[in-house]
């Protein structure tokens, strides 16, 4: 439980800091809405992926990390389709944000997954 809380806190910090930087790059209100929704989606996906990885790590640590990575990649692909067709959010900030928000916390995941 301690590792999950640490990952959640670290992921929220990384996503929040990168969202603030992207909001400077994309100043429109519509861009900010796209970034906020994207950050929320990415944060939830990270929590689910980390919890799933913690459950699977007893079997094989590489399997656990790979399942989380595939979940994140699948999220990016589905989000790209949803952004364009359904949600009608500004494409560039939403997809840059999604890629960044899904990538950055993945860098610290292995450190907390081994605890």
C-alpha positions in Angstrom: 0.0 0.0 0.0 2.9 2.3 0.7 4.3 1.8 -2.8 0.9 2.5 -4.3 0.5 5.8 -2.4 4.1 6.8 -3.3 3.5 6.1 -7.0 0.2 8.0 -6.9 1.8 11.0 -5.3 4.8 11.0 -7.7 2.6 10.4 -10.8 0.3 13.3 -9.7 3.3 15.6 -9.3 4.9 14.7 -12.6 1.6 15.0 -14.5 0.8 18.3 -12.7 4.2 19.8 -13.4 4.2 18.8 -17.1 0.6 20.0 -17.5 1.6 23.4 -16.1 4.4 23.6 -18.7 2.1 22.6 -21.5 -0.5 25.2 -20.5 2.2 27.8 -21.1 2.9 26.4 -24.5 -0.9 26.1 -25.4 -2.5 29.3 -24.0 -6.1 28.9 -25.3 -9.0 27.9 -23.0 -9.9 25.0 -25.2 -6.4 23.7 -25.1 -6.4 24.0 -21.3 -9.6 21.9 -21.1 -8.1 19.3 -23.4 -5.0 19.1 -21.1 -7.0 18.9 -17.9 -9.1 16.0 -19.3 -6.1 14.3 -20.7 -4.2 14.6 -17.3 -7.2 13.1 -15.5 -7.4 10.2 -17.9 -3.7 9.5 -17.8 -3.6 9.6 -14.0 -6.4 7.1 -13.7 -4.7 4.8 -16.2 -1.5 5.0 -14.3 -3.2 4.0 -11.1 -4.9 1.1 -12.7 -1.7 0.0 -14.5 0.3 0.2 -11.3 -2.3 -1.7 -9.3 -2.4 -4.4 -12.0 1.4 -4.6 -12.1 1.5 -5.0 -8.3 -0.9 -7.9 -8.6 1.0 -9.6 -11.4 4.5 -9.0 -10.1 4.5 -12.3 -8.1 4.3 -14.3 -11.3 6.8 -12.4 -13.4 8.0 -8.8 -13.0 8.5 -8.3 -16.7 5.0 -9.5 -17.4 3.6 -7.1 -14.8 5.5 -4.2 -16.3 4.6 -5.2 -19.8 0.9 -5.3 -19.1 1.0 -1.8 -17.7 2.9 -0.6 -20.7 0.5 -2.1 -23.1 -2.4 -0.6 -21.2 -0.8 2.8 -21.5 -0.1 2.4 -25.2 -3.7 1.2 -25.8 -5.0 4.2 -23.9 -3.0 6.5 -26.2 -4.4 4.9 -29.3 -8.0 4.9 -28.1 -7.6 8.4 -26.8 -6.4 9.6 -30.2 -9.5 8.2 -31.9 -11.8 9.6 -29.2 -10.2 13.1 -29.3 -10.6 13.3 -33.1 -14.0 11.7 -33.5 -16.0 11.9 -30.3 -14.7 14.6 -27.9 -13.7 17.2 -30.6 -10.9 18.4 -28.4 -8.0 20.3 -29.9 -5.9 17.5 -31.3 -2.3 18.7 -30.8 -2.4 19.6 -27.1 -4.5 16.6 -26.2 -2.2 14.1 -27.9 1.1 15.7 -26.8 -0.3 15.9 -23.3 -1.5 12.3 -23.4 1.9 11.0 -24.6 3.8 13.1 -22.1 1.4 12.3 -19.1 1.5 8.6 -19.9 5.3 8.5 -20.4 6.8 10.5 -17.5 5.4 8.5 -14.5 6.5 5.3 -16.3 10.1 6.3 -15.6 9.6 5.9 -11.8 7.3 2.9 -11.9 10.0 0.2 -11.8 11.5 1.7 -8.7 8.3 1.5 -6.8 7.1 -1.8 -8.4 10.1 -3.6 -6.8 9.1 -2.5 -3.2 
